[in-house]
């Protein structure tokens, strides 16, 4: 960055971010932040990173990259039923990276933080071979009211928020704007997570594919999850694109990055869950059930179909957002999105 030094850049970054908020005793400007935990609540912490060429490319605006970097962390808080409080942001980029692009990423982070009520309390800048954004997010929840992956029981209903598969199809070249928007600017379901924290028994967000992430709930809870394909909520844009694919449900089942919530809810609490979702202004659908057994069973027309494979961050190749092969993987019924 030939036009701005480290400390000039940090000063400009600080002007863009929300720096004052609940529990911030001492924020940006010292070696570390001093924070006061909310009285009568427990803290929930998570960290995630997005890297150019792995999680995003030049089709993303800088603001898109910044928004997504924070939104994926907030989605983890949503899955636990927590409300966001504070974030720590670490930026790394090549020496030649234009200052305007780095500040554009910060503007995306700031927009997401303001939209969902998070205060940025510190961070770091560094040189690196590729642009990357690492964010640690901290939230709060009433004692013992957090959701985990381990609470589902046989007989519980499987519920899912929003629609599935849009973000995966949003990676395709020439994707419909509605699909591309779901890929680049996901909406963390924070209001729904908090509303269902006292109703649902288990929860997880969908980052690596509906079937794969649901498998984590099934394993942690010691139950089998059953998905009925005909119940999957699909957007109009998804249906238009999927109608031309060999397997119209593959992206919804395995594509990932929708950042919707999957929840285990006792049948007797279904009415309460749907009412809470309406208050949170978030669609909520019954996708299936939990039963005795293990793993995930996918039903289509009452028959078991092969469960597609989701994404493995360490084993998957890095195709560099070459979406030709991505499209062919959709047609074969399994999607491994570029990471």
C-alpha positions in Angstrom: 0.0 0.0 0.0 2.3 2.8 -1.2 0.0 5.7 -0.4 -0.9 4.8 3.2 1.2 3.6 6.1 0.0 1.2 8.8 -1.1 3.8 11.3 -2.7 6.1 8.7 -4.7 3.1 7.5 -5.7 2.1 11.0 -6.9 5.6 11.7 -9.1 5.6 8.6 -10.4 2.2 9.4 -11.4 3.3 12.9 -13.4 6.2 11.4 -15.6 3.8 9.5 -16.5 1.3 12.3 -19.0 1.3 15.1 -16.7 1.6 18.1 -19.0 2.4 21.0 -21.5 0.0 22.4 -22.8 -2.1 25.3 -20.1 -3.2 27.8 -17.2 -1.4 26.1 -15.1 0.1 28.9 -12.0 0.7 26.7 -12.2 0.1 23.0 -10.0 0.7 20.0 -6.7 2.6 20.7 -4.9 0.6 23.3 -3.1 -2.8 23.2 -6.4 -4.6 24.1 -10.0 -3.8 24.8 -11.6 -3.8 28.2 -15.1 -5.2 28.2 -17.7 -5.6 30.9 -19.8 -8.8 30.5 -23.5 -8.3 30.6 -24.9 -8.9 34.1 -26.7 -12.2 34.3 -25.7 -13.5 30.9 -23.0 -15.9 29.6 -20.6 -15.1 26.8 -20.6 -16.9 23.4 -17.5 -16.6 21.2 -16.6 -17.7 17.7 -14.0 -16.9 15.0 -14.0 -17.3 11.2 -11.9 -16.2 8.3 -12.5 -15.5 4.6 -9.6 -15.5 2.1 -9.6 -14.2 -1.4 -9.3 -17.0 -4.0 -10.8 -19.5 -1.4 -14.0 -17.9 -0.1 -14.5 -15.0 -2.5 -13.1 -13.5 -5.7 -13.2 -10.3 -7.8 -16.9 -10.8 -8.6 -17.5 -9.8 -5.0 -17.3 -6.1 -4.3 -15.0 -5.2 -1.4 -18.2 -4.4 0.6 -19.6 -7.9 -0.2 -16.4 -9.5 1.2 -16.5 -7.5 4.4 -20.2 -8.1 4.9 -19.8 -11.8 4.5 -16.8 -12.1 6.7 -18.8 -10.7 9.6 -22.1 -12.3 8.7 -20.7 -15.9 8.8 -19.6 -15.2 12.4 -23.0 -13.8 13.4 -24.6 -16.8 11.9 -22.7 -19.0 14.4 -24.0 -16.8 17.3 -27.6 -17.1 15.8 -27.3 -20.9 15.9 -26.5 -20.7 19.6 -29.4 -18.4 20.3 -27.0 -15.5 21.3 -27.2 -11.8 20.6 -24.1 -10.1 19.2 -21.9 -7.8 21.3 -18.3 -7.3 20.2 -16.0 -8.1 17.3 -12.3 -8.1 16.7 -11.2 -7.7 13.1 -7.8 -8.8 11.6 -7.1 -7.7 8.0 -4.2 -9.0 5.9 -3.4 -8.0 2.3 -0.6 -7.8 -0.3 1.7 -4.8 -0.2 0.3 -3.6 -3.6 -3.4 -3.8 -2.5 -5.1 -0.5 -3.1 -6.1 1.4 0.0 -9.6 2.0 -1.5 -10.2 -1.8 -1.7 -9.2 -2.5 1.9 -11.4 0.4 3.1 -14.2 -1.0 1.0 -13.9 -4.3 2.9 -14.1 -2.3 6.2 -17.2 -0.5 5.0 -18.9 -3.9 4.4 -17.9 -5.0 7.9 -19.2 -1.7 9.3 -22.5 -2.0 7.5 -23.1 -5.5 8.8 -22.0 -4.6 12.3 -24.4 -1.7 12.4 -27.3 -3.7 10.9 -27.0 -6.3 13.6 -25.9 -4.3 16.6 -22.3 -5.3 17.0 -19.5 -3.1 18.2 -15.9 -3.5 16.9 -13.5 -3.2 19.8 -10.1 -4.0 18.2 -8.2 -5.7 15.5 -5.0 -5.8 13.5 -3.6 -5.2 10.0 -0.8 -7.2 8.4 0.8 -8.0 5.1 0.0 -11.3 3.5 0.0 -13.0 0.0 -3.7 -12.7 -0.4 -6.5 -10.4 1.0 -8.0 -12.1 4.1 -10.4 -11.0 6.8 -10.5 -12.8 10.2 -13.2 -11.9 12.7 -13.7 -13.0 16.3 -17.3 -12.3 17.4 -18.6 -12.4 21.0 -22.2 -12.5 21.9 -24.3 -13.1 25.1 -27.1 -15.4 26.1 -29.1 -16.0 29.3 -27.5 -18.6 31.5 -28.1 -22.1 30.2 -30.4 -20.8 27.4 -27.9 -21.4 24.6 -28.6 -23.9 21.9 -26.2 -26.7 21.1 -26.1 -29.5 18.5 -26.6 -32.2 21.2 -30.2 -31.8 22.3 -32.3 -33.4 19.5 -34.4 -36.4 20.6 -36.4 -39.1 18.7 -39.8 -37.7 17.8 -38.6 -34.1 17.5 -39.4 -32.2 14.3 -36.7 -30.9 12.0 -37.3 -27.2 11.2 -35.4 -25.0 8.8 -35.4 -21.2 8.3 -35.7 -19.4 5.0 -34.8 -21.2 1.8 -32.0 -23.5 0.8 -29.6 -23.8 -2.2 -29.6 -20.2 -3.4 -26.1 -19.4 -2.2 -24.6 -22.4 -4.0 -26.3 -21.5 -7.3 -25.2 -17.9 -6.7 -21.6 -19.0 -7.5 -22.5 -19.9 -11.1 -21.4 -17.5 -13.9 -24.3 -15.3 -14.8 -26.3 -16.3 -11.7 -29.6 -14.5 -11.2 -29.2 -11.4 -9.0 -31.3 -13.0 -6.2 -29.0 -16.0 -6.1 -25.8 -14.0 -6.3 -27.0 -11.8 -3.4 -27.6 -14.8 -1.2 -24.0 -15.9 -1.9 -22.4 -12.5 -1.3 -24.5 -10.9 1.4 -26.0 -13.7 3.7 -28.4 -12.7 6.4 -27.6 -14.2 9.8 -30.8 -15.4 11.5 -30.1 -13.7 14.8 -33.6 -12.7 15.7 -34.9 -16.3 15.0 -32.1 -17.9 17.0 -32.9 -15.8 20.1 -36.6 -16.3 19.7 -36.2 -20.1 19.6 -33.6 -20.5 22.3 -36.2 -21.4 24.8 -38.3 -23.6 22.4 -35.9 -25.6 20.3 -33.8 -28.4 21.7 -30.9 -28.2 19.3 -29.6 -25.9 16.5 -27.0 -25.4 13.9 -26.4 -23.0 11.0 -26.0 -24.3 7.4 -22.5 -23.4 6.1 -21.2 -26.6 4.6 -24.4 -28.1 3.2 -27.8 -29.0 4.7 -27.2 -32.8 4.9 -23.6 -32.5 6.2 -24.4 -29.9 8.8 -27.5 -31.8 9.9 -25.3 -34.8 10.3 -23.4 -33.0 13.0 -26.7 -32.6 15.0 -27.5 -36.2 14.5 -24.1 -37.3 15.6 -24.0 -35.0 18.6 -27.5 -35.9 19.7 -27.2 -39.7 19.1 -30.2 -39.8 16.7 -31.1 -40.1 13.0 -32.3 -37.1 11.1 -34.8 -37.6 8.3 -35.2 -35.0 5.5 -38.2 -35.1 3.2 -37.1 -33.6 -0.1 -40.6 -32.5 -1.1 -40.7 -30.3 2.1 -37.5 -28.3 1.2 -38.4 -24.5 1.0 -37.0 -23.3 -2.3 -37.0 -19.7 -3.7 -38.6 -18.8 -7.0 -35.1 -18.0 -8.4 -33.8 -21.4 -7.2 -36.7 -23.2 -8.8 -36.2 -21.5 -12.2 -32.5 -22.4 -12.3 -32.9 -25.9 -10.8 -35.5 -26.8 -13.4 -32.7 -27.1 -15.9 -30.5 -29.3 -13.7 -30.4 -33.1 -13.7 -31.0 -33.2 -10.0 -33.1 -30.1 -9.0 -32.5 -30.7 -5.2 -28.8 -31.3 -5.1 -27.9 -27.6 -4.5 -30.4 -27.3 -1.7 -29.2 -30.5 0.0 -25.4 -30.1 -0.3 -24.5 -26.6 -1.6 -24.0 -24.8 1.6 -23.4 -21.2 2.5 -27.1 -20.4 3.0 -26.5 -19.6 6.7 -30.0 -20.7 7.5 -30.8 -22.4 10.8 -31.7 -26.1 11.3 -33.6 -26.8 14.6 -34.9 -29.7 16.6 -38.3 -28.8 18.1 -40.7 -31.1 20.1 -44.0 -31.6 18.2 -45.9 -30.0 21.1 -43.8 -26.8 20.7 -44.3 -26.4 16.9 -47.0 -23.8 17.3 -44.8 -21.8 19.7 -41.9 -22.1 17.3 -43.9 -20.9 14.3 -45.3 -18.0 16.3 -41.8 -17.0 17.4 -40.6 -17.1 13.8 -43.4 -14.8 12.8 -42.4 -12.3 15.5 -38.8 -12.6 14.2 -40.1 -12.0 10.6 -38.3 -15.2 9.4 -39.9 -18.0 7.5 -39.7 -21.4 9.2 -40.7 -24.7 7.7 -40.9 -28.4 8.8 -38.3 -30.3 6.8 -38.6 -33.7 8.5 -38.0 -35.3 11.9 -35.6 -37.0 14.2 -35.8 -40.7 15.1 -33.9 -43.5 16.7 -30.8 -44.5 14.7 -27.8 -42.7 13.4 -26.8 -40.5 10.4 -29.1 -38.6 7.9 -31.7 -40.2 5.8 -33.0 -38.3 2.7 -36.4 -39.3 1.5 -37.9 -38.5 -1.9 -41.3 -39.7 -2.8 -41.2 -41.9 0.3 -38.0 -43.6 -1.0 -34.5 -43.3 0.4 -32.1 -41.4 -2.0 -28.4 -41.2 -1.6 -27.3 -38.5 0.8 -25.1 -36.0 -1.0 -21.7 -35.0 0.3 -21.1 -31.4 1.6 -17.9 -29.5 1.9 -14.7 -30.4 3.7 -12.5 -27.3 4.2 -9.2 -29.3 4.3 -9.8 -32.1 1.8 -11.6 -30.2 -0.9 -9.5 -28.9 -3.8 -9.2 -25.2 -4.4 -10.6 -24.7 -7.9 -10.1 -20.9 -7.8 -13.8 -20.2 -8.6 -13.7 -22.1 -11.9 -17.4 -22.5 -12.1 -17.5 -24.8 -15.1 -16.6 -27.8 -13.0 -18.8 -26.5 -10.3 -21.8 -26.6 -12.7 -21.0 -30.1 -13.7 -20.9 -31.2 -10.1 -24.4 -29.9 -9.7 -25.6 -32.0 -12.6 -24.1 -35.1 -11.0 -26.1 -34.4 -7.8 -23.2 -33.4 -5.5 -21.9 -30.0 -5.0 -18.6 -29.1 -3.4 -18.5 -25.3 -3.5 -15.2 -23.4 -4.0 -13.6 -22.4 -0.7 
